Amino acid sequence: MRFKSHVLRRLDPTDPWNRAVLVLSAAAAMAGAYLTLAHDREPFLAIEAGGYAFLAWALARELDPDRQVPALVLAVLGAAWALLGYGTVMLPFAGVLVTARLVVETTGRRPLATDLAVLASFATVISFTPLGWVAGFGLAVAIYVDDRLSGEPSRAALYAAIGAAVGSTLVASLSGAFPRSAPIVRPLLIAALGLMALIATVREPLDPVSFVDSRSKRFLRKDRLQAGRAICAIVLFLGALISGESAPEVLPMALVVAFALASSEVERTRRPRSTELPP
């Protein structure tokens, strides 16, 4: 029986940009495997390097859907982050990615009941660290926000959001993820992330020119794009705030959000003010 999902999306291997990121991810994985075998690095470095390259690219495509080149640049930076030995957090990264995909609605389809159940479960199982809990709770918020933005709210989405919020908090409590004392705050990093979250929240992006899906001729919604960027930025800010000494682990994800915001500002200077998208 074939699994059907409206949140997951098949990667088209015939697209040259998709092929580029697959090659890049594979190259990063091979570099990681070489470092593990030849230089006694951590055993899962290949998975981390290849995964970070792909996750950085995928998150960039969700938050900055009109531009391909920055996504590949971020994929290189993501792979480099892992290969250089900095801390990696694959599950929270994936949680932020799913949060962005839900809110921006780049698939153009409403989540199925099975999607909602899987998302609530995923938000729960990633919450065994401080950053994981913030990412899991952020995913619960994303389920609710996506449902409200659809204009046709459903009880299934509400129940999934509540389940994700309760489940993630329960796992964080049982695993001791919540800090027992005030975490060490890195002032410059927290200030930068807070400013980024503020900009993402109040600064409207330009009207996207990308379609929600290759099978649809409907443009992405600007309000959803802004909401997706804002929620991701807030999740990263709060995650860094309670993570203490491991706060720099959010930097690869924060860099993706910062690139998306910067790309919009650069495009704003290039696009005439009178330019409007066709109805």
N, C-alpha and C positions, 0 to 999 in steps of 0.2 A: 504494500500500500504506500503510495507516494505521499510524503509530507507536504502539506500546502501551507504557505505563509504569505501574508500581505505586508510583513515587516522586513523579512529577508529578501534579498534581491540577487539574482544570478548575475555573475560577472561575465560580460560578453567578451570572449577571448579574441573576437575579430576586431574589436576596437583597438587602434594603435596605442592609445593612452592606457588602456587596461593591460595590454601586453607589456607596456613599459614598466608599470608598477609590479606586475608579476615577475618580470625579469629582475627588477631591482630588489624585490623581497627575497627572491631565490638567491641572488648574489650575496645579500646581507646574511642569509642563513648559512651559506657555504663559508663565508668569512668567519662567522661565529663558530662553525664546526671546526674550522682550521685552528682557530685560537684555542678551542677546548682541547683538541688533540695534541697540538704542537707546543702550547704554552701553558697547559694545565689551568685553563680558565674554567668558570663554572659550567657544569654539564649541560645546562639548558640554554646556553648562550645563543645557539643557532635558532631556537624557537623564539627567544626574546628579540633578537635582532631582526629576523624576518617578520615577526609579528608586529614589532614597533614600526617598521617601515610601512607595512600595510595599514595598520590602524591610523597612523598619522595621515596617510594619504586619504583614507576613507573618511575620517573626521573632517578633513579639509574640503572634501567634495560635498559634504553635507552642509557645512557652514559657509562655504564660498563656492556655490555650485556653478557660477558663470566662468570660472577660471581653472584651467588645467595645470599650467606650469607651476604655480605656487604649491599645488598639492604634491607634485613630484619633488620639489625642493624640500618640502617638509618630510616627505618619505625618506630622503637621504639623511636629513637631520635626525629623524627618529631612529634610523638604523645606527647612525654614528653615536647617538646617546647610549644605546645598549652596548655597542661594541667597545666603547671607551670605559665601560664598567660602572656607569652611573646606575642608581636604583631604578628598577622597572616595576611597573604595576599593571600587568596585562588585564586583569579582570576589571578594575575600576576604569581603565582606559576604554575597554569594550562597553562598560556601562554608560560612559559619557557619549560614546558613539551612538548607541541605541537611543539615548535621550535626544540627541540632536536629530536623528532620523525620524523619530516619532513626532516631535514638535514641528519640524520643518515640513514633514510629510512629503519627502522626496520620492517615495514609491507611488504616491497618488492614490493609494487604496487604504481603506479603513482596516484596522487590525481585526483579525478573526478572534473568536473566543479562545481558540487554542493559542494564538499569539499572546493574548492577554495573560493566560495562565502561565505560559513559559516566561513572559517578562516579569511577572510577579515572583516566580520562583527564582529567576536569575538575580533580581534585585535582592532577594533574601540571601542567596548563597555567597554573594560577593561581599557581604557586610561584616566580615570577621576582622577587619582592620578599620582604623578611624577614617581613612580616605575611602575605603570600600563602603562603609556605612553611609557616608555623605553621597557617594555615587549611587548607592542603592536607593536611598531616600529620594535623591534627585530624580531617579527613574520613576519612582512612585508619583512624584509631582508631575513629571512629563506625561505619564499616562492620563492623569486628570486634566492637565492643560490641553493636551491633544484632543481629548473628548469634548471639552467645552468649546474649543475653537472650531470643531466640526459643525456646530450649529444643531446637531442632533445627539445630545448627550444620552448615554445608555447606562443602565444599571450594571451591566457586565464590566464596563470600564471603571465605574466607581468602585465596585467590589475589588477589582484587580488593583486599583490604586491603594485602597485601604489595606489589602492583603500585603502589597509590597512594602508599604510604610510600616505596618506592624511586624511583618516578618523580618525586615532588615533591622529594625530596632531590637527585636528579640534576639536575633543572632549576635548582634553587636554587644548586647548585654551579657549573654551567656559566654561569649568568647573573650570578654574583657577588653573589647576594642575601645571603649570609652576611657579617656585618660582619667586617672584617679587624682591627679594634681594638675595645676595649671600648666599647659604645654609651653615649651619654649617658643617664643614668637620671633620670627625673623622680620624685623621692621621693614626693611626695604622691599623684600619679596611680598609681604602681606600688603604693603601700601600700593605696590604696583598692580597686584592682582585685584585689590579693591577698586582702584581707578579703572582698570580694564572692565570690571563688572559694572561699574557705574556708566561707563561709555556705552557698553553693549546694551544696557537697559534703556538709556535715554536717547541714543543716537539712532535714528531710523536709517536702514540701508536703502539703497536705490532699488527701484523696481527690478526684480530678477528677470533675466531674459531666457532662463532655462525652463524647460518643460518639467512637470512633475514626474513624468515617466516617458520613455521612448515611444510607448504606445498611445500617448495622450498628447493633445495639442493645447493643454491648459497650463498656463504659466504658474510657477511657484508663487505663493502669496508672500507679500512683503511683511505682513504682520507676523506670519509664522516664522519667517527667517529671523526677524528681530527677536522674537520670543525664544527661539532655539539658541541663538547666540547668548542671550541674556541668562537663560537657565544654566547653560554650560559654564559661563563665566562665573556665575554665583556659586555653582557647585565647586569649581576649582578654588575659589576664594575661601569658602568655608572649609573645604577639605584641607587646604594648606594651613588654615588657622588652627585646626585641632590636631594636625599631624605632628606638630612640634619639630623635632630635628629632621624628620623625613619629609618635611614640606617641599623641598626641591624636586621631589618625585613628580609633582604636577607640572613641571616646566615644559615637557614636550607637548602636553595637551594645551597648556596656556599659550604656547607659541602658535599653535594652530588657530586659536581664537584671535590672537593678536594679528596674525597674518590676514585673517578674514576681515577684521575691522579696518586694517590699513589698506587692504585692496579696495574696499568700498570707498574710502576717502580718496584714493588715487583715481578711481573711476569717476568719482564725483567731479573732479577737476577737469576730466576729459569729456564727460557727457554733457551736452547742452541742457540748460535748465528747462527748455521748452520741449525736450524730447519726451514723448509719451508712447507707451506700448500700445499696439493695436488692440481693440476690444476682443 
